[in-house]
């Protein structure tokens, strides 16, 4: 398994709060990065998954809908999948929604998106966690759930 951490916005773009909600821009950059990964000799044969937090979860969902079966797994952490509701039914990737129990606004948005998801899916609420999972041990729980999800859906077992 390998990971690639992407900043989908430049530093100057990220200074403008509104740009963080430009899902079309975020998605186009994630699609470009995915195409690059698919063209690399070292990674062209591996299963691909996305981890998206906040608005980046919407871009992960949109990109997964674009790539169809090429994307095998998604983790949405405190995500805004509601910003990709039209694309959700097109997603074939197994999707894990992780939301903080104290993040009531985002929790409701995720419940709506989860109901529209037709692929394999799971919903995890981290009790006592806020939107950024800053409380002691909460981000570790996110990491544990995410790693388990990706291991389940991305690692192929050898006979």
C-alpha positions, 0 to 999 in steps of 0.5 A: 500500500502506498499513499500520496498526500495532495494539497489540492489548493495552492497556499494563496488559493487556500487563503481565500476561504471561498476557494475551499468550496470550489468543488469543481476546481478541487475535483479537476485537480484530483482527477489530474493527479489520479491520471498521473498515478495511473500512468506511473510504472510503479503504481499503474497496477495498484488499487486506488482509493481516496481519503477526503476531509471536509470539502475534499470529500466531495471532490473525492466522491466526484472524482470516484464517479468520474473514474467509476470502477478504477477507484475501489475505496473512499473514506470521507472524514468529517466530509461534505458529501452533500456537495456531490449529491448528484454524483453519489449514485454513480460511485462504485467505490466502497465508501466509509463515512466518518463523522464526529458525534459533536458535529451535528450539522455535518452529521445531518449532511452525511446522513443524507449523502449516505442514504443516496450511496448505492455502493458498499458503504459504512457509517461511523460516528466517533462519540465526543469528536468535533469537526476536526477530531481534535479531542484526545484519541479521536484522530487516532480512531479515524486513522484506525478506521480508515486504515482498516477500510483501505486494507479491506478494499484495496489489498488483494489477497494472494492465493 
